[in-house]
Amino acid sequence: MPRLKTNESPCSAARALDILGDRWTLLLIREVVFGTHRFDDFAEHLGIARNVLSARLAKLVESGILEQEPLSSEARRYGYHLTLMGLDLLPVLVSLMQWGDRWLQTPSSIPLQIVERKTGKKIPDMRPSNKAGKTLDFKDLDWRPGPGADDPRIAALVAAYESQRQPPVPRRAVPSVISAADRPSTSNRVIKRRQSSRE
């Protein structure tokens, strides 16, 4: 399969990562979600170089994720706000935060939690679900070619995925809750990988 630039790829994930694959990008979206709109505030909160910040904000505006609007407190200056396209990234951001809370924090070190405004209660973990609202695990999910699967740029990859899927391989269930005590440390995971590679 020919190597493509991500923005030329027919793959939705590759196109999304072309915009979102930089660490500053999702952190900027996080900032806007939590109420940051001014350029100077982005720079102060993130400790990002101003030239890098300017380039990232320009890319998000050009991509349609952010838009500039006059600041009510400073009519001659503009702030950054999420568009509808940007608001659609909220589940991505929440999932990323919840993943970090689960795997990279301890229960006492989680800095921020997303709660429902009306009740003040922490929201459930973001999980795939069906139309009836039932949570779906990895073993419940499958895939099928979409309308663009015959695009010559991706057809061979789709065929490879199809050949890997048939016959369906039984998938291991992933526990929904793993305590910090049960979670393997990074060093243990590295040791196990090294041992398996020697075998």
N, CA and C atoms as a LAMMPS dump frame, in Angstrom:
ITEM: TIMESTEP
0
ITEM: NUMBER OF ATOMS
597
ITEM: BOX BOUNDS ff ff ff
-5.0000000000000000e+02 5.0000000000000000e+02
-5.0000000000000000e+02 5.0000000000000000e+02
-5.0000000000000000e+02 5.0000000000000000e+02
ITEM: ATOMS id mol type element x y z
1 1 1 N 0.851 -1.191 0
2 1 2 C 0 0 0
3 1 3 C 0.886 1.241 0
4 2 1 N 0.66 2.21 -0.886
5 2 2 C 1.521 3.391 -0.95
6 2 3 C 1.421 4.213 0.328
7 3 1 N 2.56 4.794 0.748
8 3 2 C 2.578 5.63 1.943
9 3 3 C 1.95 6.98 1.604
10 4 1 N 0.966 7.366 2.407
11 4 2 C 0.248 8.616 2.17
12 4 3 C 0.455 9.564 3.331
13 5 1 N 0.407 10.847 3.044
14 5 2 C 0.304 11.812 4.129
15 5 3 C -1.046 11.583 4.809
16 6 1 N -1.094 11.804 6.146
17 6 2 C -2.332 11.495 6.856
18 6 3 C -3.514 12.294 6.337
19 7 1 N -3.28 13.543 5.917
20 7 2 C -4.41 14.331 5.439
21 7 3 C -4.866 13.907 4.048
22 8 1 N -4.108 13.017 3.388
23 8 2 C -4.515 12.481 2.093
24 8 3 C -5.12 11.093 2.236
25 9 1 N -5.038 10.53 3.432
26 9 2 C -5.511 9.166 3.658
27 9 3 C -7.036 9.124 3.693
28 10 1 N -7.63 8.044 3.168
29 10 2 C -9.081 7.89 3.286
30 10 3 C -9.495 7.398 4.672
31 11 1 N -8.538 7.031 5.53
32 11 2 C -8.843 6.531 6.868
33 11 3 C -9.272 7.683 7.779
34 12 1 N -10.43 7.543 8.419
35 12 2 C -10.946 8.597 9.301
36 12 3 C -10.023 8.837 10.482
37 13 1 N -9.457 7.765 11.06
38 13 2 C -8.557 7.918 12.205
39 13 3 C -7.307 8.691 11.802
40 14 1 N -6.754 8.379 10.633
41 14 2 C -5.555 9.076 10.168
42 14 3 C -5.84 10.552 9.931
43 15 1 N -7 10.856 9.358
44 15 2 C -7.348 12.26 9.118
45 15 3 C -7.542 13.016 10.426
46 16 1 N -8.186 12.353 11.394
47 16 2 C -8.394 12.992 12.694
48 16 3 C -7.053 13.256 13.376
49 17 1 N -6.142 12.278 13.304
50 17 2 C -4.846 12.437 13.957
51 17 3 C -3.995 13.493 13.281
52 18 1 N -4.236 13.756 12.012
53 18 2 C -3.511 14.822 11.327
54 18 3 C -3.798 16.166 11.992
55 19 1 N -4.988 16.294 12.563
56 19 2 C -5.367 17.529 13.269
57 19 3 C -5.077 17.417 14.76
58 20 1 N -5.365 16.252 15.338
59 20 2 C -5.363 16.119 16.798
60 20 3 C -4.148 15.401 17.361
61 21 1 N -3.237 14.937 16.51
62 21 2 C -2.164 14.061 16.968
63 21 3 C -1.026 14.739 17.701
64 22 1 N -1.076 16.038 17.866
65 22 2 C -0.046 16.774 18.586
66 22 3 C -0.499 16.975 20.029
67 23 1 N 0.403 16.814 21
68 23 2 C -0.001 16.883 22.418
69 23 3 C -0.638 18.224 22.78
70 24 1 N -0.176 19.313 22.158
71 24 2 C -0.719 20.62 22.511
72 24 3 C -2.159 20.781 22.058
73 25 1 N -2.532 20.089 20.987
74 25 2 C -3.857 20.304 20.401
75 25 3 C -4.969 19.912 21.363
76 26 1 N -4.919 18.703 21.9
77 26 2 C -5.966 18.288 22.837
78 26 3 C -5.874 19.059 24.148
79 27 1 N -4.681 19.491 24.529
80 27 2 C -4.574 20.312 25.729
81 27 3 C -5.22 21.68 25.508
82 28 1 N -5.121 22.217 24.305
83 28 2 C -5.806 23.478 23.992
84 28 3 C -7.318 23.293 24.026
85 29 1 N -7.791 22.169 23.494
86 29 2 C -9.233 21.889 23.546
87 29 3 C -9.677 21.732 24.995
88 30 1 N -8.851 21.051 25.807
89 30 2 C -9.157 20.947 27.242
90 30 3 C -9.28 22.329 27.87
91 31 1 N -8.349 23.231 27.522
92 31 2 C -8.375 24.576 28.079
93 31 3 C -9.683 25.306 27.735
94 32 1 N -10.114 25.189 26.487
95 32 2 C -11.347 25.872 26.072
96 32 3 C -12.551 25.283 26.806
97 33 1 N -12.573 23.95 26.948
98 33 2 C -13.668 23.295 27.674
99 33 3 C -13.746 23.818 29.102
100 34 1 N -12.595 24.069 29.724
101 34 2 C -12.573 24.542 31.103
102 34 3 C -12.592 26.067 31.209
103 35 1 N -12.894 26.741 30.099
104 35 2 C -13.174 28.173 30.168
105 35 3 C -12.069 29.117 29.757
106 36 1 N -10.981 28.607 29.223
107 36 2 C -9.904 29.48 28.76
108 36 3 C -10.202 29.921 27.332
109 37 1 N -10.074 31.225 27.071
110 37 2 C -10.37 31.74 25.725
111 37 3 C -9.308 32.706 25.203
112 38 1 N -8.523 33.303 26.094
113 38 2 C -7.555 34.316 25.695
114 38 3 C -6.187 33.703 25.397
115 39 1 N -5.536 34.23 24.376
116 39 2 C -4.218 33.751 23.968
117 39 3 C -3.24 33.758 25.142
118 40 1 N -3.192 34.877 25.877
119 40 2 C -2.243 34.988 26.985
120 40 3 C -2.514 33.947 28.066
121 41 1 N -3.787 33.618 28.283
122 41 2 C -4.127 32.622 29.296
123 41 3 C -3.707 31.218 28.854
124 42 1 N -3.879 30.912 27.558
125 42 2 C -3.389 29.631 27.044
126 42 3 C -1.89 29.508 27.314
127 43 1 N -1.158 30.553 26.968
128 43 2 C 0.298 30.529 27.117
129 43 3 C 0.696 30.339 28.577
130 44 1 N 0 31.03 29.484
131 44 2 C 0.338 30.932 30.908
132 44 3 C -0.02 29.564 31.48
133 45 1 N -1.213 29.056 31.152
134 45 2 C -1.662 27.783 31.718
135 45 3 C -0.837 26.604 31.232
136 46 1 N -0.434 26.636 29.968
137 46 2 C 0.242 25.486 29.364
138 46 3 C 1.761 25.599 29.363
139 47 1 N 2.292 26.802 29.525
140 47 2 C 3.737 26.969 29.437
141 47 3 C 4.262 26.693 28.045
142 48 1 N 3.448 26.963 27.05
143 48 2 C 3.789 26.686 25.655
144 48 3 C 4.427 27.919 25.019
145 49 1 N 5.406 27.715 24.15
146 49 2 C 6.021 28.842 23.44
147 49 3 C 4.972 29.56 22.609
148 50 1 N 5.034 30.874 22.578
149 50 2 C 3.971 31.651 21.936
150 50 3 C 3.891 31.396 20.433
151 51 1 N 5.027 31.138 19.785
152 51 2 C 4.989 30.859 18.348
153 51 3 C 4.318 29.509 18.08
154 52 1 N 4.578 28.521 18.958
155 52 2 C 3.939 27.21 18.826
156 52 3 C 2.446 27.342 19.096
157 53 1 N 2.093 28.094 20.124
158 53 2 C 0.684 28.325 20.453
159 53 3 C -0.054 28.982 19.293
160 54 1 N 0.552 29.994 18.714
161 54 2 C -0.069 30.694 17.586
162 54 3 C -0.321 29.739 16.426
163 55 1 N 0.656 28.869 16.134
164 55 2 C 0.509 27.921 15.022
165 55 3 C -0.584 26.895 15.317
166 56 1 N -0.642 26.393 16.559
167 56 2 C -1.651 25.382 16.903
168 56 3 C -3.054 25.974 16.87
169 57 1 N -3.207 27.174 17.395
170 57 2 C -4.528 27.816 17.368
171 57 3 C -4.967 28.094 15.931
172 58 1 N -4.037 28.548 15.095
173 58 2 C -4.364 28.817 13.698
174 58 3 C -4.817 27.539 12.993
175 59 1 N -4.157 26.422 13.299
176 59 2 C -4.526 25.148 12.67
177 59 3 C -5.919 24.702 13.116
178 60 1 N -6.23 24.907 14.393
179 60 2 C -7.553 24.512 14.896
180 60 3 C -8.652 25.392 14.315
181 61 1 N -8.349 26.659 14.095
182 61 2 C -9.326 27.552 13.452
183 61 3 C -9.505 27.156 11.99
184 62 1 N -8.399 26.93 11.301
185 62 2 C -8.443 26.534 9.89
186 62 3 C -9.188 25.205 9.704
187 63 1 N -9.027 24.299 10.676
188 63 2 C -9.676 22.985 10.598
189 63 3 C -11.155 23.034 10.938
190 64 1 N -11.612 24.149 11.511
191 64 2 C -13.027 24.275 11.849
192 64 3 C -13.383 23.827 13.258
193 65 1 N -12.37 23.588 14.102
194 65 2 C -12.618 23.124 15.469
195 65 3 C -12.792 24.3 16.429
196 66 1 N -12.041 25.375 16.192
197 66 2 C -12.179 26.598 16.979
198 66 3 C -12.584 27.745 16.072
199 67 1 N -13.217 28.734 16.686
200 67 2 C -13.515 29.976 15.977
201 67 3 C -13.191 31.14 16.903
202 68 1 N -12.934 32.278 16.31
203 68 2 C -12.617 33.459 17.094
204 68 3 C -13.854 34.355 17.209
205 69 1 N -14.081 34.835 18.418
206 69 2 C -15.194 35.753 18.681
207 69 3 C -14.67 36.879 19.561
208 70 1 N -15.273 38.083 19.43
209 70 2 C -14.828 39.183 20.3
210 70 3 C -15.021 38.83 21.773
211 71 1 N -14.054 39.197 22.585
212 71 2 C -14.179 39.004 24.023
213 71 3 C -15.097 40.076 24.59
214 72 1 N -16.077 39.653 25.374
215 72 2 C -17.051 40.613 25.9
216 72 3 C -16.386 41.664 26.782
217 73 1 N -15.325 41.251 27.483
218 73 2 C -14.648 42.182 28.386
219 73 3 C -13.652 43.085 27.657
220 74 1 N -13.234 42.664 26.477
221 74 2 C -12.252 43.431 25.705
222 74 3 C -12.689 43.421 24.244
223 75 1 N -13.558 44.348 23.894
224 75 2 C -14.217 44.317 22.583
225 75 3 C -13.247 44.318 21.401
226 76 1 N -12.066 44.849 21.598
227 76 2 C -11.115 44.928 20.483
228 76 3 C -10.262 43.665 20.358
229 77 1 N -10.407 42.733 21.298
230 77 2 C -9.622 41.512 21.25
231 77 3 C -10.545 40.318 21.059
232 78 1 N -9.966 39.252 20.502
233 78 2 C -10.752 38.06 20.183
234 78 3 C -10.334 36.888 21.063
235 79 1 N -11.313 36.057 21.376
236 79 2 C -11.051 34.833 22.115
237 79 3 C -11.399 33.624 21.259
238 80 1 N -11.013 32.459 21.722
239 80 2 C -11.224 31.214 20.982
240 80 3 C -12.338 30.403 21.63
241 81 1 N -13.244 29.887 20.787
242 81 2 C -14.389 29.115 21.26
243 81 3 C -14.555 27.879 20.379
244 82 1 N -15.158 26.841 20.947
245 82 2 C -15.399 25.61 20.197
246 82 3 C -16.559 25.781 19.229
247 83 1 N -16.386 25.288 18.022
248 83 2 C -17.483 25.194 17.053
249 83 3 C -18.258 23.905 17.348
250 84 1 N -19.284 23.631 16.557
251 84 2 C -20 22.354 16.705
252 84 3 C -19.054 21.18 16.466
253 85 1 N -18.155 21.351 15.499
254 85 2 C -17.154 20.314 15.227
255 85 3 C -16.272 20.116 16.453
256 86 1 N -15.895 21.204 17.099
257 86 2 C -15.079 21.12 18.295
258 86 3 C -15.817 20.505 19.469
259 87 1 N -17.096 20.867 19.64
260 87 2 C -17.894 20.301 20.731
261 87 3 C -18.048 18.791 20.581
262 88 1 N -17.993 18.302 19.355
263 88 2 C -18.084 16.853 19.115
264 88 3 C -16.873 16.107 19.668
265 89 1 N -15.823 16.837 20.029
266 89 2 C -14.632 16.206 20.598
267 89 3 C -14.755 16.006 22.112
268 90 1 N -15.842 16.482 22.714
269 90 2 C -15.992 16.349 24.162
270 90 3 C -15.891 14.895 24.627
271 91 1 N -16.583 13.929 23.974
272 91 2 C -16.417 12.534 24.422
273 91 3 C -14.978 12.036 24.308
274 92 1 N -14.246 12.518 23.308
275 92 2 C -12.844 12.114 23.144
276 92 3 C -12.029 12.622 24.324
277 93 1 N -12.216 13.886 24.681
278 93 2 C -11.48 14.477 25.786
279 93 3 C -11.832 13.805 27.11
280 94 1 N -13.133 13.581 27.346
281 94 2 C -13.556 12.946 28.596
282 94 3 C -12.999 11.527 28.682
283 95 1 N -13.055 10.785 27.576
284 95 2 C -12.503 9.424 27.572
285 95 3 C -11.014 9.43 27.878
286 96 1 N -10.303 10.378 27.298
287 96 2 C -8.862 10.475 27.525
288 96 3 C -8.565 10.771 28.995
289 97 1 N -9.321 11.689 29.583
290 97 2 C -9.133 12.02 30.997
291 97 3 C -9.441 10.814 31.883
292 98 1 N -10.535 10.115 31.577
293 98 2 C -10.914 8.952 32.384
294 98 3 C -9.883 7.837 32.257
295 99 1 N -9.346 7.644 31.067
296 99 2 C -8.291 6.639 30.88
297 99 3 C -7.07 7.002 31.727
298 100 1 N -6.688 8.288 31.693
299 100 2 C -5.555 8.735 32.494
300 100 3 C -5.816 8.572 33.986
301 101 1 N -7.061 8.882 34.42
302 101 2 C -7.413 8.695 35.832
303 101 3 C -7.259 7.237 36.246
304 102 1 N -7.665 6.339 35.357
305 102 2 C -7.678 4.919 35.702
306 102 3 C -6.278 4.305 35.71
307 103 1 N -5.462 4.684 34.734
308 103 2 C -4.196 3.981 34.534
309 103 3 C -2.967 4.762 34.977
310 104 1 N -3.072 6.074 35.072
311 104 2 C -1.876 6.882 35.33
312 104 3 C -1.937 7.651 36.647
313 105 1 N -3.024 7.522 37.384
314 105 2 C -3.181 8.201 38.657
315 105 3 C -3.464 7.186 39.753
316 106 1 N -3.454 7.656 40.973
317 106 2 C -3.98 6.881 42.093
318 106 3 C -5.31 7.532 42.467
319 107 1 N -6.165 6.843 43.229
320 107 2 C -7.447 7.454 43.599
321 107 3 C -7.304 8.814 44.281
322 108 1 N -6.192 9.03 44.964
323 108 2 C -6.012 10.291 45.685
324 108 3 C -5.305 11.369 44.87
325 109 1 N -4.858 11.039 43.656
326 109 2 C -4.1 12.03 42.871
327 109 3 C -4.86 12.572 41.664
328 110 1 N -6.104 12.125 41.457
329 110 2 C -6.886 12.591 40.306
330 110 3 C -7.185 14.08 40.474
331 111 1 N -6.748 14.921 39.534
332 111 2 C -6.872 16.371 39.737
333 111 3 C -8.258 16.947 39.436
334 112 1 N -8.927 16.425 38.427
335 112 2 C -10.231 16.948 38.01
336 112 3 C -11.149 15.793 37.652
337 113 1 N -12.425 15.933 37.974
338 113 2 C -13.408 14.934 37.584
339 113 3 C -14.552 15.623 36.857
340 114 1 N -15.089 14.946 35.856
341 114 2 C -16.232 15.48 35.121
342 114 3 C -17.499 15.017 35.827
343 115 1 N -18.352 15.975 36.183
344 115 2 C -19.598 15.655 36.88
345 115 3 C -20.778 16.227 36.107
346 116 1 N -21.963 15.703 36.383
347 116 2 C -23.182 16.247 35.79
348 116 3 C -23.542 17.54 36.518
349 117 1 N -23.749 18.601 35.771
350 117 2 C -24.009 19.903 36.379
351 117 3 C -25.227 19.867 37.313
352 118 1 N -26.283 19.189 36.886
353 118 2 C -27.538 19.202 37.652
354 118 3 C -27.412 18.469 38.981
355 119 1 N -26.741 17.324 38.995
356 119 2 C -26.681 16.493 40.199
357 119 3 C -25.362 16.617 40.952
358 120 1 N -24.312 17.077 40.26
359 120 2 C -22.994 17.122 40.885
360 120 3 C -22.329 15.768 40.983
361 121 1 N -22.951 14.745 40.409
362 121 2 C -22.408 13.391 40.507
363 121 3 C -21.439 13.118 39.361
364 122 1 N -20.379 12.357 39.67
365 122 2 C -19.396 11.968 38.663
366 122 3 C -20.087 11.146 37.579
367 123 1 N -19.762 11.454 36.319
368 123 2 C -20.403 10.727 35.222
369 123 3 C -19.763 9.354 35.068
370 124 1 N -20.508 8.386 34.519
371 124 2 C -19.925 7.055 34.29
372 124 3 C -18.796 7.127 33.268
373 125 1 N -17.954 6.096 33.28
374 125 2 C -16.896 6.019 32.277
375 125 3 C -17.502 5.957 30.885
376 126 1 N -16.858 6.636 29.947
377 126 2 C -17.317 6.621 28.568
378 126 3 C -17.056 5.24 27.974
379 127 1 N -18.097 4.623 27.473
380 127 2 C -17.986 3.298 26.88
381 127 3 C -18.878 3.232 25.649
382 128 1 N -18.52 2.412 24.64
383 128 2 C -19.434 2.192 23.52
384 128 3 C -20.731 1.57 24.036
385 129 1 N -21.834 1.926 23.414
386 129 2 C -23.119 1.338 23.813
387 129 3 C -23.987 1.165 22.576
388 130 1 N -24.979 0.267 22.686
389 130 2 C -25.899 0.078 21.561
390 130 3 C -27.087 1.028 21.707
391 131 1 N -28.045 0.942 20.786
392 131 2 C -29.163 1.881 20.794
393 131 3 C -30.011 1.765 22.045
394 132 1 N -30.002 0.591 22.663
395 132 2 C -30.778 0.388 23.884
396 132 3 C -30.037 0.897 25.117
397 133 1 N -28.806 1.373 24.932
398 133 2 C -28.038 1.89 26.052
399 133 3 C -27.174 0.861 26.743
400 134 1 N -27.157 -0.374 26.241
401 134 2 C -26.323 -1.412 26.854
402 134 3 C -24.853 -1.154 26.539
403 135 1 N -24.01 -1.199 27.575
404 135 2 C -22.572 -1.011 27.381
405 135 3 C -21.991 -2.202 26.635
406 136 1 N -21.156 -1.914 25.647
407 136 2 C -20.544 -2.956 24.828
408 136 3 C -19.061 -3.051 25.138
409 137 1 N -18.571 -4.282 25.327
410 137 2 C -17.154 -4.528 25.526
411 137 3 C -16.489 -4.801 24.175
412 138 1 N -15.169 -4.926 24.213
413 138 2 C -14.408 -5.199 22.995
414 138 3 C -14.909 -6.453 22.279
415 139 1 N -15.228 -7.481 23.065
416 139 2 C -15.688 -8.742 22.474
417 139 3 C -17.042 -8.595 21.783
418 140 1 N -17.792 -7.546 22.101
419 140 2 C -19.105 -7.326 21.503
420 140 3 C -19.022 -6.579 20.17
421 141 1 N -17.859 -6.04 19.859
422 141 2 C -17.728 -5.155 18.7
423 141 3 C -17.139 -5.88 17.502
424 142 1 N -17.58 -5.485 16.343
425 142 2 C -17.032 -5.997 15.095
426 142 3 C -16.934 -4.813 14.145
427 143 1 N -16.562 -5.037 12.939
428 143 2 C -16.504 -3.96 11.961
429 143 3 C -16.968 -4.499 10.627
430 144 1 N -17.322 -3.596 9.735
431 144 2 C -17.665 -3.983 8.367
432 144 3 C -17.196 -2.868 7.44
433 145 1 N -16.901 -3.2 6.193
434 145 2 C -16.458 -2.171 5.251
435 145 3 C -17.516 -1.091 5.085
436 146 1 N -17.062 0.155 5.011
437 146 2 C -17.963 1.279 4.794
438 146 3 C -18.078 1.615 3.329
439 147 1 N -18.878 2.638 3.006
440 147 2 C -19.088 3.01 1.597
441 147 3 C -17.803 3.369 0.859
442 148 1 N -16.782 3.823 1.595
443 148 2 C -15.531 4.211 0.939
444 148 3 C -14.468 3.135 0.938
445 149 1 N -14.844 1.894 1.31
446 149 2 C -13.846 0.828 1.449
447 149 3 C -13.216 0.408 0.125
448 150 1 N -13.872 0.731 -0.985
449 150 2 C -13.306 0.336 -2.275
450 150 3 C -12.378 1.403 -2.858
451 151 1 N -12.124 2.465 -2.097
452 151 2 C -11.158 3.48 -2.523
453 151 3 C -9.814 2.78 -2.743
454 152 1 N -9.189 2.956 -3.907
455 152 2 C -7.93 2.249 -4.202
456 152 3 C -6.838 2.505 -3.167
457 153 1 N -6.899 3.647 -2.49
458 153 2 C -5.862 3.97 -1.513
459 153 3 C -5.979 3.145 -0.236
460 154 1 N -7.143 2.529 0.018
461 154 2 C -7.321 1.798 1.27
462 154 3 C -7.9 0.399 1.067
463 155 1 N -8.279 0.079 -0.159
464 155 2 C -8.935 -1.204 -0.423
465 155 3 C -8.076 -2.392 0.012
466 156 1 N -6.758 -2.324 -0.221
467 156 2 C -5.886 -3.444 0.17
468 156 3 C -5.847 -3.599 1.69
469 157 1 N -5.853 -2.491 2.406
470 157 2 C -5.832 -2.553 3.864
471 157 3 C -7.151 -3.113 4.4
472 158 1 N -8.253 -2.704 3.807
473 158 2 C -9.557 -3.239 4.208
474 158 3 C -9.59 -4.747 3.974
475 159 1 N -9.056 -5.185 2.836
476 159 2 C -9.015 -6.62 2.538
477 159 3 C -8.151 -7.366 3.552
478 160 1 N -7.038 -6.755 3.95
479 160 2 C -6.168 -7.378 4.957
480 160 3 C -6.897 -7.504 6.285
481 161 1 N -7.616 -6.455 6.677
482 161 2 C -8.393 -6.512 7.924
483 161 3 C -9.447 -7.601 7.837
484 162 1 N -10.084 -7.717 6.682
485 162 2 C -11.127 -8.73 6.494
486 162 3 C -10.538 -10.132 6.626
487 163 1 N -9.346 -10.34 6.053
488 163 2 C -8.738 -11.671 6.131
489 163 3 C -8.327 -12 7.564
490 164 1 N -7.964 -10.99 8.338
491 164 2 C -7.61 -11.199 9.738
492 164 3 C -8.836 -11.486 10.598
493 165 1 N -9.974 -11.029 10.164
494 165 2 C -11.201 -11.172 10.953
495 165 3 C -11.851 -12.524 10.746
496 166 1 N -11.592 -13.192 9.64
497 166 2 C -12.252 -14.469 9.334
498 166 3 C -11.305 -15.639 9.558
499 167 1 N -11.661 -16.669 10.314
500 167 2 C -12.872 -16.703 11.136
501 167 3 C -12.697 -15.804 12.356
502 168 1 N -13.806 -15.364 12.955
503 168 2 C -13.681 -14.474 14.113
504 168 3 C -12.85 -15.109 15.22
505 169 1 N -11.925 -14.335 15.759
506 169 2 C -11.061 -14.811 16.839
507 169 3 C -11.732 -14.49 18.173
508 170 1 N -11.872 -15.485 19.066
509 170 2 C -12.46 -15.184 20.38
510 170 3 C -11.654 -14.089 21.07
511 171 1 N -12.354 -13.106 21.593
512 171 2 C -11.686 -11.975 22.21
513 171 3 C -11.772 -12.068 23.723
514 172 1 N -10.666 -11.783 24.359
515 172 2 C -10.606 -11.84 25.818
516 172 3 C -11.399 -10.689 26.409
517 173 1 N -12.225 -10.988 27.4
518 173 2 C -12.99 -9.954 28.086
519 173 3 C -12.049 -9.095 28.927
520 174 1 N -12.281 -7.796 28.905
521 174 2 C -11.468 -6.872 29.693
522 174 3 C -12.243 -6.502 30.947
523 175 1 N -11.659 -6.681 32.146
524 175 2 C -12.388 -6.327 33.372
525 175 3 C -12.784 -4.868 33.366
526 176 1 N -13.983 -4.569 33.86
527 176 2 C -14.46 -3.192 33.851
528 176 3 C -13.802 -2.356 34.934
529 177 1 N -13.373 -2.978 36.032
530 177 2 C -12.726 -2.245 37.119
531 177 3 C -11.443 -2.962 37.511
532 178 1 N -10.342 -2.23 37.522
533 178 2 C -9.067 -2.783 37.949
534 178 3 C -8.52 -1.872 39.034
535 179 1 N -8.281 -2.427 40.205
536 179 2 C -7.778 -1.618 41.311
537 179 3 C -6.311 -1.28 41.083
538 180 1 N -5.851 -0.26 41.795
539 180 2 C -4.44 0.135 41.673
540 180 3 C -3.525 -0.997 42.098
541 181 1 N -3.978 -1.796 43.093
542 181 2 C -3.146 -2.902 43.574
543 181 3 C -2.997 -3.993 42.525
544 182 1 N -4.061 -4.196 41.701
545 182 2 C -4.031 -5.241 40.683
546 182 3 C -3.344 -4.786 39.402
547 183 1 N -3.149 -3.485 39.249
548 183 2 C -2.592 -2.952 38.012
549 183 3 C -1.101 -3.215 37.967
550 184 1 N -0.593 -3.851 36.896
551 184 2 C 0.852 -4.1 36.826
552 184 3 C 1.614 -2.802 36.686
553 185 1 N 2.746 -2.711 37.349
554 185 2 C 3.568 -1.511 37.213
555 185 3 C 4.222 -1.495 35.848
556 186 1 N 4.67 -0.301 35.459
557 186 2 C 5.341 -0.174 34.159
558 186 3 C 6.561 -1.079 34.088
559 187 1 N 7.32 -1.15 35.184
560 187 2 C 8.532 -1.98 35.164
561 187 3 C 8.181 -3.453 35.005
562 188 1 N 7.079 -3.903 35.645
563 188 2 C 6.671 -5.302 35.496
564 188 3 C 6.274 -5.608 34.062
565 189 1 N 5.565 -4.659 33.422
566 189 2 C 5.153 -4.883 32.038
567 189 3 C 6.37 -4.98 31.124
568 190 1 N 7.373 -4.115 31.369
569 190 2 C 8.594 -4.145 30.552
570 190 3 C 9.32 -5.477 30.747
571 191 1 N 9.409 -5.934 32.009
572 191 2 C 10.091 -7.199 32.291
573 191 3 C 9.385 -8.347 31.599
574 192 1 N 8.037 -8.379 31.663
575 192 2 C 7.291 -9.462 31.029
576 192 3 C 7.479 -9.458 29.52
577 193 1 N 7.514 -8.276 28.907
578 193 2 C 7.746 -8.194 27.463
579 193 3 C 9.12 -8.74 27.114
580 194 1 N 10.121 -8.392 27.923
581 194 2 C 11.483 -8.871 27.641
582 194 3 C 11.562 -10.385 27.784
583 195 1 N 10.89 -10.927 28.822
584 195 2 C 10.909 -12.37 29.017
585 195 3 C 10.235 -13.09 27.854
586 196 1 N 9.093 -12.558 27.402
587 196 2 C 8.371 -13.215 26.302
588 196 3 C 9.169 -13.144 25.007
589 197 1 N 9.919 -12.029 24.817
590 197 2 C 10.701 -11.92 23.579
591 197 3 C 11.864 -12.904 23.573
592 198 1 N 12.383 -13.234 24.778
593 198 2 C 13.459 -14.226 24.844
594 198 3 C 12.944 -15.619 24.555
595 199 1 N 11.705 -15.896 24.951
596 199 2 C 11.116 -17.202 24.699
597 199 3 C 10.77 -17.355 23.228
